[in-house]
Amino acid sequence: MDYLLLLLVFPLIGSLACLLNKKAAKETAFISSLITLAYAIVLLTKFVPDDSRQFVVDYPWIAQFGIHFKAGIDGISMIMVLLTTGLIPLIILSSFNRTFKNSSALYALILFMQFGLLIVFTALDGFLFYVGWEIALIPIYFICAIWGGVDRIRVNMKFFIYTFAGSLFMLLGIIYLHLQTTGNSYDIDAFYALDLDSVTQGWLFWCFFIAFAIKMPIFPFHTWQPDTYTTAPTMGTMLLAGIMLKMGIYGVIRWLIPIVPIGFMEWKQLVIILSIIGIVYASIIAFKQKEIKRLVAYSSIAHVGLIAAGIFAWNAEGVQGGMIQMLNHGINVIGLFFAMDIIIDRLNTQDSSQMGGIAKVAPKFAIALLIIILGTVALPLTNGFIGEFLLLNAVYQYQIWFAAVAGLTIIFGAVYMLRMYKHVMQGELNELTSKFRDIKGSEVLVMGIICALIIIIGVYPKPILNISAAAVDTLIVQVNSKLAF
């Protein structure tokens, strides 16, 4: 039975159902996302956490050009499948107190984007990977362009040009690799088996890395991100920050490093330096932000910079830390953006200097936001701690001074996040904040689930780490064997 094919089909069916059932599109999308999540959990129960690929589907697609619809799941993919299927229901549920024009199209686009994301995280064919990459881009472009805020057209066009241009570099690399394989295949194993010289691997590294670096984003490829995150509707921002940026990190692990290991080794120190610059740069800008949504956007750049630095340090701690931190960052960042959306919706402003005292009139909201912030700043026994510990350990093993600077992300993050919390939630009430309403209904449910995940994963992260451990170890051995010359 093609278990994986059903996982990919469910979001497509849900997307179509939203268009056909316009009066209840929101409920239809939520139910569809829950069905997809439930099915992903079923796959998890059947999944054996070793280094094998499971639930593989392989059908000739455009056979004369060597293109197959080939997909499968290993421990690395499974983490990303759980991330995607777990966060989409929360993102949809977070919108239940909002009304949108042409909501059926909005929810259809979200589920169609989920389809593209799941293809990216399971594809074992280079052409299919590229198709999924572009499928995921198209819906988010329209979500931001149609339902975004002021100046959304200019901001969204910049985002589209950045990401599409990066994608073209990657397509060039995929086509070149295809032409070098025996029988002109796009199969990932055929790409892995290629014996390319160091010069070729060097330029292929940049073809793939530019596409992935823009998506994450890594300094200096980040300039589209703050404006896009701020201007996009909150669900769009959650999709971008919670799931879509992980496409770039996953691409580095699955495609870039195993295919061009020599190119990776040649340029990895530069990437680590750029990642660390991004950590410090984004944190300094976050210090100065009064717009709360923009502050969270810059904090995301800093946290992703640490993930990238840990992975490029290339050891088991770094890749494992990157895997669990992708999941944790997704949980935390959608919690932060949801909280910012609640504040902005109630107060009609993003300016933290106009706020204060909200905790006095909204204690449930204050407690939930504090838990999310503590997870974000990696307090021990919250989900952010184990990932950042492993990542910093990885960078330390590579270069102690790099680790010392990268570790500033924890200190800086605690400063600007807790300072924001103080300005928004503490102090005296004013005329604007005195009428702030505490969370209720679906808001309590979303915040409660996020807080529960932050604590549960923080206290006992072992099950998550076990999912990807064998696949990560095998990948590192395979790559290192190619470098043993």
N, C-alpha and C positions, 0 to 999 in steps of 0.2 A: 504493500500500500504506500502511495506517495504522500507520506505525512507532511513533508515540507511544502509540497505543492498546495495542499489545503491551507496551510498557514499563509501563503502568499495570496491565495484567492479570496480569503475572508474579507480583507480590507477593500478589495475591488467590489465585491458584492455589497458591502456596506456603503461604499461611495455611491453606487448606482441607486441603492435603496433611499439614500438621503435625497437624491434628485427626484425620485418618484413620490416620496412621501414628504412634501414640502411643509405641511402643517406641523409635523412632528419630527423635523429633521434632527433637532438637537437630541431628542430621546433616541431616535433611530441610530444616530452616530455613536451615542454612549453605549447602547446595547451591543452594537456591532463591535466596538472596541473591547467590551468585556468578553464577548465570545472569542475574539482573537487572543486576548490575554489568557482566558481559560484553556484554550487549545495549546498555547505556548507552554503553560504549566504542565499539561498532559505530556508534551514533548520532553519537558525537563524530567518528568518522572521516568520516561523511557530512555533518557540519555545516560550513557555510560561515561563517566568523567575520565576517559583515557585520552590518548593522543590521536585517536582515529576520527575520520569523518563519518558522520552518521546521517541518516535520512536523505541520502544523496539521490537527486533526480538528474537524469541526463537524457535529453531528447534532442535529436537533430533539429535545428531551427532554420538556419540558412546553410544547408550542408555543403553547397558548392563553394562556399567561402570559409569553410571550417568553423562555422559559428554554431554553438550548441547552447541550449537552455540547460545549463549545468549548475546546480547549486547543492550545498550541503552544509552541515553544521558540525563544528568541533567546539572545544571548550572556549576558544576565543570568540567565535560567532555566537555561542549560546548566551554569553554575557550581554552582547549587543542586542540579541533578540529579546531578552528579558527587559533590557532598558527601553527598547522601542515599544513593546507591547504593554509594559507596565506604566509608562508615562503618558501615553496617548489617552487612556481613560481619565486620568487625573486632569490633563489639559482640557479635555472636553467638559468634564464635570465642573471645572473652575469657571466656566462660562455660563452656568445655569442661571445666575442672577443678572445676566446681560441680555440685551436684545440687539440683533444685528439685521441690517437690511440684506435681503436675499440670503438668509441664513442657510438655506439648503445647499447653495453653492459653496459657502464657506466650509461647512462640515464635510461635504463631498470632497473638497480639495484636501482637507486634513487627512481623511482616510486614504485618498489617492497618494498623498505624500508618504503615508505609512507604508503603502505598497512598495514605493520606490526605495525607502529606507531599508526595508526587509530584504529587497533584492541586493542592495549594496552589501549588507552584512552577511549574506549567504552565498553570493555569486562565486562560482569556481571557473568561470569563463570570462576572459578579459573584456570581450565585447558586451556581455551581459552586465558586467560590473559598470561599464561606462553608461549603458542604457539606464540602469538603476540610478546612477549618479545624476543624470540629467532629469530623469522622472522626478526625483526628489526636489530638484531646483525649480521646476516649472510651477508647481502648486504654491510654494512659499513666495514666489515672485508675485503671483496674483493676490495671495492673501495680504501681503504687505502693500501692494499697489492699490487695492480696492478698499480695504478696511483699515489702512494705516492713518496716521495723524497728519499734521501740518507738514508741508514740504515733502510728502511721501513719494511723489513722482521722481523728483531729482535724487533723493536719497536711494530709492529703490533701483533706479537706473544705474547708479554707481555700484550698488551691490551686485546687480545682474552682470554688468560688464566685467567686474573683478572676477566673479566666480566662473562665468562662461569662458573668459579668456584663459583662466587657469585650466579649465576642463579641456580646452583645445590642445594645450601642451601635453596633457596626459594622453589624449587621443593619439597624438603624434607618437608618443612612446609606445602605446599599445600596438599601433599598426606596425611600427618597426620591429617590435618583438615577435609579432605574428609572422612577419616575413622571414625571420631568422629560424623559426622552428621547422622541424622536419614535417613535411606535409602541410605547412602553413596553418597551424592550429592556434586557437586563442585559449586553449586549456591552461589553467594556472600551473599544472605540473610540468607542462611543456615549457612554460616560461621559466620555472624554477630550474629546469634541467639545462638551460642554455649556458654555454661557457663563453662569456663575453669578455673582451679585453678591457683593461682599466680605463682607457680613454672613452670607449663606448659607454661603459657603466657610469662614468662621470657625467656625461651630458644627459643620459637617461635618468640619472638621479634627479637632476634639476627639472626635467620634464614632469616627473611624478611629484616631486617635492613642492613645486610652485602651486600645483593644483591642491595638494593637501594642506600646505601652509596657509593658503588663502582661506580655506574652509575652517581651519581651527579657531581663530587665526593666530599666526606667530608674527611678532615684530620682524620686519616692517610691512608685512602684508595685511595689517590689521585695520587700516584706516577706514574701511567701509563699515566696520562693526559697531562702534558706539552710536553713530547716527541711525543705523538700521535698527538696532535693538531699541532705541528710544522712540523712533517713529512708528515702528511696527505695532499692530494691535497686540495685546498681551499674549493671546494664544500663539500668534506668530513668533513673538520673542521667545516664548517657552519652547516652541518647536526648534527655533534656531539654536538657542543656547543649551537646551536640555538634551537634544538628540542630534541635530544636524551637524554641529561642529565635531561630533564624535566620528563622523564619516572620515574626516581628515586624519585623525589619530589612528583609527582602524586601518585606513589605507596604508599608512606608514608601516604598521605591523604586518599586515597581510600581504601587501603587494610590493612596496618599495624595498624594504630591507632584505627579504629573501631573494628578490630578483636581481638586485644590483648591490650585493654585499660589499664589493670593493669600493664602489662609488660611495656607499654609505659610510664606510670607514674613513674614506678620504675627506668627507665633508662634515662628519658628525660633530667635530669640535666646534666648527663655525655655527652649526644649528644650536648646539647647547648654549653658546655665547649669546646668540640672538634671542633664545628663549629666556635666558636670565636677564638680558637687557629689557625684554618685554615685561618681566615680572616687576622690576624696579620702576620702569617707566610708567606702566599702567597703575601701579600702586601710588606713585607720587601724584598722578593726575586725579586718582580717586580721592586722595586727601582733600583736594580743592573743590570737589563737586558738591554743589548744593542740590542739584537735581537728583533725586533718589534713584530713579530708573537708570540714569547714566552712570551713577556710582556703581550699581550692580553690574552694568555692562563692562566697565573697566576692571572690576574685580574678577570677572570671568576671564579676561585676557591674562591676568596675573596667574590665576589657578591653572589655566591651560598651558601657560609657559612652563610651569613646574612639571606638569604631566609630560610635555614634550622633552624637557631636559632629562627626566628620569628614564624615559624610553630610549633616548639616543645615547645615554650612558651604557646601554646594552649589557645588562645582566638580569638575572632572574628577578631580583627585587624590583628593578625598575619597570620591567614589562608587567609583572604581576601588580605592582603599585599602580601602573597606568590603567590596567584593566579594571580594578576595583574603584579607582578614582573616577573613571569615566562614568560608572554607575552612580557613585556618590555625588559627583558634581551635577549630574542630571537631576537627581532628586532635590539637592539643595537649591540649585539655581531656579528651578520652576517654583519652589517654595518662596524664594525671595521675590521673584517677579510677580507672583500671585499676591504676596503681601503688599508690594508696591502698588499694584493695580487697585487693591482695596483702598489704600490710603488716597491715591489720586482720584479715584471715583467718588469717595466721600468728601474730600476737601477741595477737589477741582484745582489742585496745584501740585507741582513736583518739588517745590522749593522748601527744603527742610528748615530754613530759617524762619518760615512762617508757622512752623508746627511746634508741638510741645504738649506734654501732659496727657497724651492719648491713653497711656496705661491706666490712668485714674478712671476713665469712663469705658475702657474696653479691656478688661483684665484677661479675658480668654485670648484675645488677639495678641496682647502683649506677651503672654507666656509662650504662645506658639511661635511668634516671630523671634523671641529670644532663643528658643531651642534651635530654630533654623539657622540663626546667626552663629550659635555656638558650634553647630555642625560645619558651617562654612569656614570658620576660623580654626577648625581641627582640634577642638577641645578633646582630651582623652575621654573615651567611652561614648563619643559621637562618631558617626560614620566617616567624617572627614579625616580622623586621626590616623587610622591604619594606612590609608592610601598615601597621605603626605609623609608619614614616617618611612614607608618603603621607598618612596620616590627620593626623599632626601638621603636615605641610606645608599641608594644606587648612585646618586651624584657624588656622594662622599667617597665611595669606592673608586670613582673615576678621577676626581680631583677635589681635594679638601677645600680649596679656596672657592671653587665653583659652588660647593655645597653651602659654604658660609654665606655667600651672597644670595643664593637661591632660597635659603632658609628665611631670608627677610620677608618672604611672602606671608609667613605665619605671623610675624610681628606686625608688619604693615597692615595685613588683613584685619587683625584684631583691633588695631588702632582705628582705622577708618570705619569699620563695621560697627564697633561698639560706640564710637562717637556719633555715628548716624543714629543709632538706637537711642542714645541719650538725647539728641536734639529732637527726635520725633516723638519718642514715647515718654520721656521723663520731663521734669520741670513743671512749670505752671501751665494750666489750661489758658487758652485765649479765646477770643470770640469765634475764631474759625474752628478750633478743635473741640470746643465744649459740646458741640452737637454731634460729635463722632459716634457712630453706632457700633457696638460690638459685633463680632462675627456671629452668624447663625446659619442654620440649614446646611446647604451644600458647602458653604465656606468652612464651617466647622469640620465637615467630613473630609474635605481636601486637606486642610491644615492638620487635622488629626492623623490622617494616613501618613503624610509626609513626616511629621514629628515621630510617629511610631517607627517608621523605617530608619530615621536618623539614629534613634536609640538602639533598635534591635541590631542593625548592622554594626553599629559602634561597639556594642557589648559582645557580639558573637559574629565576627566576619568570616569565620572559617568556612561555612558552606559556600559562600561566594568565591573565596579564594580557591577552594577545591575544584570548582567547575573548570577553571582555566589552567590550573597548575600543570597538568601533564602536557597539554597542548603548548603552553609557553616553554616548558623545559625542552620539548622536542624541537620546537622552532629554533631555539637558541643553539642547540647542538647542531642542527642542520646548517644554519648560517655560519657558525664557527668552523665547521668542517670545510666549508668552501674557502675560508680565509686561512686555512692551515697550509701554507706553502712556503 
